Amino acid sequence: MKPARFEYVRPARLDEAVRLVAGAPDETAVIAGGQSLLPILALRLTRVGCLVDVSRLDELARCDASARHVTIGAATTHAAIEDGLAPDPGQGVMRRIAARIAYRAVRNQGTIGGSVALADPAADWPAGLIALRATAIIAGPQGGRREPVAGLVRGTYMTSLTPGEIIVGFEVPVLADGARVGISKVVKKTGAFAMSLAIVVLGDGGARVALAGAGGRVLSLAGVGEVLTTWPDASGERLEAALAEDLVGEIDVADAYAARLHRATVMQAVAEARAR
Ligand SMILES: Cc1cc2nc3c(=O)[nH]c(=O)nc-3n(C[C@H](O)[C@H](O)[C@H](O)COP(=O)(O)OP(=O)(O)OC[C@H]3O[C@@H](n4cnc5c(N)ncnc54)[C@H](O)[C@@H]3O)c2cc1C
């Protein structure tokens, strides 16, 4: 199918883009890489009067690094990050996350900002940026604001973004010396979203574990993180017991396959982090 007719504008400045979207929030939509929005429009699951293309705005292309954090512009493509064209907070983690997304054709167009704004619960960047404690930098009709990605992403295709707000970029804290990151992702076939994706950060002022693909939102596995913070060499049994607790109420407990799958990705990500 083809999408219904829409207008297309590519403003030269961020404030103009904000003004256009905020002025007619029901009629306009921001478009970046178009990898998710265009299929939705083509299937006529939604209609829009005007697409406001933010993919070439200078403000959304800006990437830089300081001693404390790296900043990645929202319009940075997965491919650019995979190719090392964006700064890394440590452990090559940004490249490692980007390289696992879909296949190269999607990575060439899809952007980190579009991925977070879409808030697919099985997507890679929301989980990765939550595990890395990233903060989103947002422009809007009321001015700028910042919000941790963990708060911005609310649920399946739900964020805290209000009409007219545009994600400008992400600030990712540099990992502590000696911090290690493990990533494990299981997909049905190349190019598919994760059935389970675990991202484990060890030794970064404690341990953190994010899990995607397990229900309607990215899970921060507080119990597993606490065990790994207190006992970095905790046994598999201890970690599995903490994971089982973390998943209560989050996945269908009768679904033994899902429970085994998430256990496998979490344990594999822990093992990878420990081995680095
Ligand atoms: C075949 C296929 C396989 C895929 N597999 C994976 C996968 O394995 N893992 C994964 O994580 N992703 C996957 N994706 C998603 C893809 O990687 C993109 O990240 C995703 O489509 C959104 O990025 P985009 O730049 O294309 O956003 P768009 O499609 O342009 O926009 C998506 C949504 O975000 C909004 N938006 C975009 N940019 C901004 C911004 N800066 N501020 C505010 N709102 C904004 C749009 O209005 C729209 O609602 C897949 C996509 C396809 C087509």
The ligand as a Gaussian input file, in Angstrom:
#p B3LYP/6-31G(d) Opt

LIG

0 1
 C       13.115000      -4.355000       9.137000
 C       13.421000      -3.562000      10.383000
 C       14.088000      -4.190000      11.419000
 C       14.383000      -3.483000      12.586000
 N       15.058000      -4.125000      13.596000
 C       15.399000      -3.429000      14.699000
 C       16.136000      -4.049000      15.746000
 O       16.541000      -5.205000      15.688000
 N       16.424000      -3.296000      16.832000
 C       16.048000      -1.987000      16.940000
 O       16.327000      -1.357000      17.948000
 N       15.356000      -1.379000      15.957000
 C       15.036000      -2.056000      14.846000
 N       14.342000      -1.412000      13.861000
 C       13.978000       0.030000      14.037000
 C       15.003000       0.969000      13.405000
 O       16.253000       0.616000      13.846000
 C       14.859000       2.488000      13.784000
 O       15.588000       2.783000      14.945000
 C       13.547000       2.897000      14.077000
 O       12.799000       2.593000      12.919000
 C       13.345000       4.401000      14.390000
 O       14.340000       5.245000      13.881000
 P       14.060000       6.210000      12.639000
 O       15.154000       7.223000      12.654000
 O       13.868000       5.431000      11.404000
 O       12.703000       6.944000      13.096000
 P       11.404000       7.305000      12.219000
 O       10.814000       6.098000      11.618000
 O       11.682000       8.466000      11.337000
 O       10.464000       7.817000      13.423000
 C       10.013000       6.921000      14.415000
 C        9.190000       7.696000      15.447000
 O       10.038000       8.555000      16.197000
 C        9.655000       9.931000      16.041000
 N       10.927000      10.668000      15.992000
 C       11.985000      10.414000      15.174000
 N       13.019000      11.203000      15.501000
 C       12.611000      11.973000      16.536000
 C       13.237000      12.988000      17.326000
 N       14.513000      13.364000      17.136000
 N       12.518000      13.570000      18.322000
 C       11.234000      13.204000      18.552000
 N       10.590000      12.250000      17.840000
 C       11.267000      11.647000      16.847000
 C        8.799000       9.973000      14.790000
 O        7.860000      11.023000      14.832000
 C        8.137000       8.603000      14.834000
 O        7.034000       8.639000      15.709000
 C       14.017000      -2.103000      12.700000
 C       13.346000      -1.469000      11.636000
 C       13.055000      -2.182000      10.486000
 C       12.351000      -1.477000       9.366000

